[in-house]
Amino acid sequence: MHETTFAAGLPSTPFLAVEAGIMERNLAAMAKHAADAGLSLRPHAKTHKVPQIARKQLELGAVGLTVATLGEAEVFADAGCTDLFLAYPLWVTGARAARIRALAGRATLSLGIDSAESARELGRAVAGSGVRAVVEVDSGHHRSGVQPADAAEVALAAQAAGLDVVGVFTFPGHGYGPGKRPQAAADEAAALATAAAALTRAGLSAAVISGGSTPTVAGADSSVLTEIRPGVYVFNDAQQVELGSCTFEDVALSAVATVVSSSGNTVILDAGSKVLGADQPAWATGCGRILEHPEARITALSEHHATVVFPEGAAVPARGSILRAIPNHVCAAVNLADELVVLREGVLEDVWPVAARGRNN
């Protein structure tokens, strides 16, 4: 179970470490899954925010990247990524329109839309820039997205506003729950099939039919979808372990932390919510896990403290011990870090700046 011995010369704890071999295996496995299924892979770069990782994904056959914000898109365009999908229904202001136009001048840029009103606003702002529009539909997560049967109404408004409509997409986020992954994947396929058919009947293109999150990608229906957009798979995290999307052996990123205090079967690490992030869905068994001790639970997070409880009778690490804490939600943890320390079997290989950290607008 990840019994890595750390070499000398690493930073003071806490820091985020990536085990390169595991990450590379995760990247290769997803690329093979997509190729075997006949699906395009467009990984969501909001998980890692690192151009070096994006290049690895593209070298393995990804058709482009998914991003969540214009700031992320700008960072990856600066790094030479030339096909970007901003999978978010932006409301376009004057300053934002100028940024979109500048991006469209150096990359193929697709933007999400989920209402006729936002489509018209986007068209007024950037028509003629080459920006492509993809209609977001709600497949059961009930966040953003139009009802699947109404996708054509949004698409026609976008076309009338001068935008090139290329298809539909969804996020099956309701797959984030124990036992919910298969149904969410089925809901995704049904919603996308309905939306794509609506566009086709309206005489519009549905060349892009995009879905897939890390928990649901194994069930993505290649008879409906043309593209998948998983993100977390590159590192995995405690949520994915508990959902059954991966095992501890597939976790590539952890917060390397020191035991600074202990009492009974409880220890305190120097990696709190400002390192691990504070996400804890109601179904999770804690605030994160410990890679070397999967039976332990992180039961509480303060800003700079993580409380770790071990089972009664278990050996408890001594003060000064180094442990690896797995965040519940790796995307949030990475967004808190300036850099990722890249290790190969515990030996320092590189340090990657988190180039898109904080680029939230």
C-alpha positions as CSV (number, residue, x, y, z in Angstrom):
1,M,0.0,0.0,0.0
2,H,2.1,2.9,-1.3
3,E,5.0,2.2,1.1
4,T,7.3,4.9,-0.5
5,T,10.4,6.0,1.2
6,F,11.0,9.7,0.7
7,A,14.4,10.9,-0.4
8,A,16.2,13.9,1.2
9,G,15.8,17.4,-0.3
10,L,12.0,17.6,-0.3
11,P,10.2,20.8,0.8
12,S,9.0,21.3,4.4
13,T,5.6,19.9,5.0
14,P,2.8,20.3,4.1
15,F,3.1,20.2,0.3
16,L,1.2,18.5,-2.5
17,A,3.1,15.6,-4.1
18,V,2.3,13.8,-7.3
19,E,3.7,10.3,-7.8
20,A,4.6,10.4,-11.5
21,G,4.3,6.7,-12.2
22,I,0.8,6.5,-10.9
23,M,-0.3,9.6,-12.7
24,E,1.1,8.4,-16.0
25,R,-0.7,5.1,-15.6
26,N,-4.0,6.9,-14.9
27,L,-3.5,9.0,-18.0
28,A,-2.7,6.1,-20.2
29,A,-5.6,4.0,-18.9
30,M,-8.2,6.8,-19.6
31,A,-6.7,7.4,-23.1
32,K,-7.0,3.7,-23.9
33,H,-10.6,3.5,-22.5
34,A,-11.6,6.4,-24.7
35,A,-9.9,4.9,-27.8
36,D,-11.4,1.4,-27.2
37,A,-14.9,2.9,-26.9
38,G,-14.4,5.1,-30.0
39,L,-14.9,8.3,-27.9
40,S,-12.9,11.5,-28.1
41,L,-11.2,12.4,-24.9
42,R,-11.3,16.1,-23.8
43,P,-10.1,16.0,-20.2
44,H,-11.1,18.7,-17.8
45,A,-8.0,20.7,-16.9
46,K,-9.6,22.4,-13.9
47,T,-8.4,19.4,-11.9
48,H,-4.7,19.8,-12.4
49,K,-4.3,23.4,-13.8
50,V,-0.8,22.5,-15.0
51,P,0.4,22.9,-18.6
52,Q,2.9,20.0,-18.3
53,I,0.1,17.6,-17.5
54,A,-2.1,19.0,-20.3
55,R,0.7,18.3,-22.8
56,K,0.9,14.7,-21.6
57,Q,-2.9,14.3,-22.1
58,L,-2.7,15.7,-25.6
59,E,0.3,13.5,-26.5
60,L,-1.8,10.5,-25.5
61,G,-4.5,11.5,-27.9
62,A,-6.8,14.0,-26.2
63,V,-8.6,16.1,-28.9
64,G,-8.3,19.2,-26.7
65,L,-9.0,20.4,-23.2
66,T,-12.1,21.3,-21.2
67,V,-11.8,24.3,-18.8
68,A,-14.1,26.0,-16.4
69,T,-13.1,29.6,-16.7
70,L,-11.7,32.1,-19.2
71,G,-8.7,32.5,-17.0
72,E,-8.0,28.8,-17.2
73,A,-8.5,28.9,-21.0
74,E,-6.0,31.8,-21.3
75,V,-3.4,29.9,-19.3
76,F,-3.6,26.8,-21.5
77,A,-3.7,28.8,-24.7
78,D,-0.6,30.6,-23.5
79,A,0.9,27.1,-23.1
80,G,0.1,26.2,-26.7
81,C,-3.2,24.3,-26.3
82,T,-5.2,25.1,-29.4
83,D,-8.6,23.4,-28.9
84,L,-10.5,24.5,-25.7
85,F,-14.0,24.0,-24.5
86,L,-15.2,26.3,-21.8
87,A,-18.0,24.1,-20.4
88,Y,-19.8,26.8,-18.5
89,P,-22.7,29.1,-19.4
90,L,-20.9,32.4,-19.2
91,W,-22.8,35.7,-19.0
92,V,-20.8,37.9,-21.3
93,T,-19.9,41.4,-20.3
94,G,-17.9,43.9,-22.4
95,A,-14.6,43.1,-20.8
96,R,-15.3,39.3,-21.0
97,A,-16.2,39.6,-24.7
98,A,-12.8,41.2,-25.5
99,R,-11.1,38.3,-23.7
100,I,-13.2,35.7,-25.6
101,R,-12.4,37.4,-29.0
102,A,-8.7,37.4,-28.1
103,L,-8.8,33.7,-27.2
104,A,-10.7,32.8,-30.4
105,G,-7.9,34.4,-32.3
106,R,-5.4,31.9,-31.1
107,A,-7.3,28.7,-30.4
108,T,-10.4,26.8,-31.5
109,L,-12.8,28.0,-28.7
110,S,-16.2,26.4,-27.8
111,L,-18.4,27.9,-25.2
112,G,-21.4,26.4,-23.3
113,I,-24.8,28.1,-23.4
114,D,-28.0,27.1,-21.6
115,S,-30.6,29.7,-22.5
116,A,-31.8,31.7,-25.5
117,E,-31.1,34.9,-23.6
118,S,-27.5,34.0,-22.9
119,A,-27.1,32.8,-26.5
120,R,-28.3,36.2,-27.8
121,E,-26.0,38.1,-25.5
122,L,-23.0,35.9,-26.5
123,G,-23.8,36.4,-30.2
124,R,-24.1,40.2,-29.9
125,A,-20.7,40.2,-28.1
126,V,-18.6,37.8,-30.2
127,A,-20.4,36.9,-33.4
128,G,-17.9,36.6,-36.3
129,S,-15.1,35.7,-34.0
130,G,-15.2,32.0,-34.8
131,V,-16.5,31.0,-31.4
132,R,-18.5,27.8,-31.4
133,A,-21.5,27.1,-29.2
134,V,-22.4,23.9,-27.4
135,V,-25.8,23.7,-25.7
136,E,-25.8,22.4,-22.1
137,V,-28.6,20.1,-21.0
138,D,-29.6,18.9,-17.5
139,S,-29.3,15.2,-17.2
140,G,-30.3,15.0,-13.6
141,H,-27.8,17.0,-11.6
142,H,-30.2,20.0,-11.6
143,R,-27.5,22.6,-11.7
144,S,-27.1,24.6,-15.0
145,G,-28.5,23.2,-18.3
146,V,-31.7,23.4,-20.3
147,Q,-34.2,20.5,-20.4
148,P,-33.1,18.1,-23.1
149,A,-36.2,18.5,-25.2
150,D,-35.7,22.3,-25.2
151,A,-32.1,22.2,-26.5
152,A,-33.1,23.1,-30.0
153,E,-34.8,26.4,-28.8
154,V,-31.5,27.5,-27.3
155,A,-29.5,26.3,-30.4
156,L,-31.7,28.2,-32.8
157,A,-31.4,31.4,-30.8
158,A,-27.6,30.9,-30.9
159,Q,-27.7,30.3,-34.7
160,A,-29.8,33.4,-35.2
161,A,-27.3,35.4,-33.1
162,G,-24.5,34.4,-35.5
163,L,-22.9,31.6,-33.5
164,D,-21.8,28.2,-34.9
165,V,-23.7,25.6,-33.0
166,V,-21.8,22.3,-32.9
167,G,-23.7,20.1,-30.4
168,V,-24.8,19.4,-26.9
169,F,-23.2,18.5,-23.6
170,T,-24.0,17.6,-20.0
171,F,-22.5,17.0,-16.6
172,P,-23.9,13.9,-14.8
173,G,-22.9,15.2,-11.4
174,H,-25.6,13.2,-9.7
175,G,-23.3,10.3,-10.1
176,Y,-21.3,11.6,-7.1
177,G,-22.9,9.4,-4.6
178,P,-22.6,5.7,-3.5
179,G,-24.3,3.4,-5.9
180,K,-25.4,6.3,-8.2
181,R,-22.8,6.0,-11.0
182,P,-24.7,3.5,-13.3
183,Q,-28.0,5.4,-13.2
184,A,-26.3,8.8,-13.8
185,A,-24.5,7.4,-16.8
186,A,-27.8,6.1,-18.2
187,D,-29.5,9.4,-17.5
188,E,-26.7,11.2,-19.3
189,A,-27.1,9.0,-22.4
190,A,-30.9,9.5,-22.4
191,A,-30.7,13.3,-22.0
192,L,-28.0,13.7,-24.7
193,A,-29.9,11.5,-27.1
194,T,-33.0,13.6,-26.7
195,A,-31.1,16.9,-27.0
196,A,-29.1,15.7,-30.1
197,A,-32.3,14.5,-31.8
198,A,-34.0,17.9,-31.1
199,L,-31.1,19.7,-32.8
200,T,-31.1,17.4,-35.8
201,R,-34.9,17.9,-36.3
202,A,-34.3,21.6,-36.2
203,G,-31.7,21.2,-39.0
204,L,-28.7,22.0,-36.7
205,S,-25.5,20.1,-36.2
206,A,-25.1,17.7,-33.3
207,A,-21.6,16.6,-34.2
208,V,-20.5,17.0,-30.6
209,I,-22.4,15.0,-28.0
210,S,-20.3,15.4,-24.9
211,G,-20.5,14.0,-21.3
212,G,-18.7,12.0,-18.8
213,S,-17.3,12.7,-15.4
214,T,-14.7,10.5,-13.7
215,P,-17.3,8.5,-11.6
216,T,-19.5,7.9,-14.6
217,V,-17.1,7.6,-17.5
218,A,-16.9,3.8,-17.2
219,G,-20.6,3.7,-18.1
220,A,-20.5,6.3,-20.8
221,D,-22.7,5.1,-23.7
222,S,-20.6,5.2,-26.9
223,S,-23.7,4.6,-29.0
224,V,-24.9,8.1,-28.0
225,L,-21.8,10.1,-26.9
226,T,-19.0,11.2,-29.1
227,E,-16.8,12.7,-26.4
228,I,-16.0,12.4,-22.7
229,R,-14.6,15.0,-20.3
230,P,-13.3,13.4,-17.1
231,G,-10.9,15.4,-14.9
232,V,-10.2,13.9,-11.5
233,Y,-8.9,10.6,-13.0
234,V,-5.5,12.2,-13.5
235,F,-4.9,12.1,-9.7
236,N,-8.0,10.6,-8.2
237,D,-9.0,11.4,-4.6
238,A,-10.7,10.1,-1.5
239,Q,-14.2,10.7,-3.0
240,Q,-13.3,8.5,-6.0
241,V,-12.0,5.7,-3.7
242,E,-15.2,5.7,-1.7
243,L,-17.4,5.8,-4.9
244,G,-15.5,2.8,-6.3
245,S,-14.2,4.7,-9.3
246,C,-10.6,3.8,-8.3
247,T,-8.6,2.1,-5.6
248,F,-6.0,3.5,-3.2
249,E,-3.4,2.2,-5.7
250,D,-4.7,4.7,-8.3
251,V,-4.3,7.8,-6.1
252,A,-1.4,9.9,-7.5
253,L,-1.7,13.1,-5.5
254,S,-1.5,13.5,-1.7
255,A,-0.6,16.2,0.8
256,V,2.6,15.2,2.5
257,A,2.2,16.1,6.1
258,T,3.9,15.7,9.5
259,V,2.3,14.4,12.7
260,V,2.7,17.3,15.1
261,S,0.6,16.2,18.0
262,S,-1.1,13.0,19.3
263,S,-3.3,11.8,22.0
264,G,-4.5,8.2,22.3
265,N,-5.7,7.0,18.9
266,T,-5.8,10.5,17.5
267,V,-3.0,12.4,15.7
268,I,-2.8,15.9,14.3
269,L,-1.2,16.7,10.9
270,D,0.1,20.0,9.7
271,A,-2.1,20.0,6.6
272,G,-5.5,21.5,7.3
273,S,-8.3,22.9,5.1
274,K,-5.9,25.5,3.5
275,V,-4.0,22.5,2.0
276,L,-6.6,19.8,1.6
277,G,-9.7,21.9,0.9
278,A,-12.8,21.7,3.0
279,D,-15.1,19.6,0.7
280,Q,-17.0,16.9,2.5
281,P,-20.1,15.5,0.9
282,A,-22.7,14.1,3.3
283,W,-22.0,10.5,2.2
284,A,-18.2,10.7,2.7
285,T,-16.7,8.9,5.7
286,G,-14.5,11.8,6.7
287,C,-12.5,14.9,5.5
288,G,-10.0,12.7,3.6
289,R,-8.0,9.5,4.0
290,I,-4.4,8.5,4.8
291,L,-2.6,6.7,2.1
292,E,-0.5,4.6,4.4
293,H,-3.4,3.8,6.7
294,P,-6.6,3.3,4.8
295,E,-8.5,2.3,8.0
296,A,-7.9,5.7,9.5
297,R,-10.2,8.7,8.9
298,I,-9.6,12.5,8.8
299,T,-12.4,13.5,11.1
300,A,-12.0,17.2,11.3
301,L,-10.1,20.1,9.5
302,S,-9.1,23.4,10.9
303,E,-7.1,25.8,8.7
304,H,-3.8,24.3,9.6
305,H,-4.7,21.1,11.5
306,A,-6.1,17.8,10.3
307,T,-7.5,15.5,13.0
308,V,-6.8,11.8,12.1
309,V,-8.5,9.0,14.2
310,F,-7.1,5.5,14.0
311,P,-9.2,2.4,15.0
312,E,-8.9,1.3,18.6
313,G,-5.9,-0.9,19.1
314,A,-4.2,0.2,15.8
315,A,-0.6,1.3,15.8
316,V,-0.5,5.1,15.9
317,P,2.2,7.0,14.1
318,A,4.7,8.9,16.4
319,R,5.1,12.6,16.4
320,G,7.4,13.6,13.6
321,S,6.1,10.8,11.3
322,I,5.4,11.7,7.7
323,L,2.0,10.7,6.3
324,R,0.2,11.3,3.0
325,A,-3.3,12.7,3.3
326,I,-5.6,12.2,0.3
327,P,-8.0,15.1,-0.2
328,N,-11.7,14.4,-0.6
329,H,-11.8,16.7,-3.6
330,V,-8.5,17.0,-5.4
331,C,-9.5,19.9,-7.6
332,A,-10.1,22.1,-4.6
333,A,-6.7,21.1,-3.1
334,V,-4.8,21.8,-6.2
335,N,-6.3,25.3,-6.5
336,L,-4.9,26.1,-3.1
337,A,-1.3,25.2,-4.0
338,D,1.4,27.2,-5.8
339,E,3.2,24.1,-7.0
340,L,3.1,20.4,-7.3
341,V,6.1,18.4,-6.2
342,V,6.6,15.6,-8.7
343,L,8.1,12.4,-7.3
344,R,9.1,9.1,-8.8
345,E,9.1,6.4,-6.2
346,G,9.8,9.0,-3.5
347,V,12.6,10.8,-5.4
348,L,12.2,14.4,-6.5
349,E,11.8,14.6,-10.3
350,D,10.4,18.0,-10.9
351,V,8.3,20.9,-9.5
352,W,5.4,22.1,-11.6
353,P,3.8,25.5,-11.0
354,V,0.0,25.4,-10.7
355,A,-0.2,27.9,-13.5
356,A,-4.0,28.3,-13.6
357,R,-4.3,28.5,-9.8
358,G,-6.8,31.1,-8.8
359,R,-7.9,31.9,-12.4
360,N,-11.5,31.8,-11.4
361,N,-12.9,34.4,-13.8
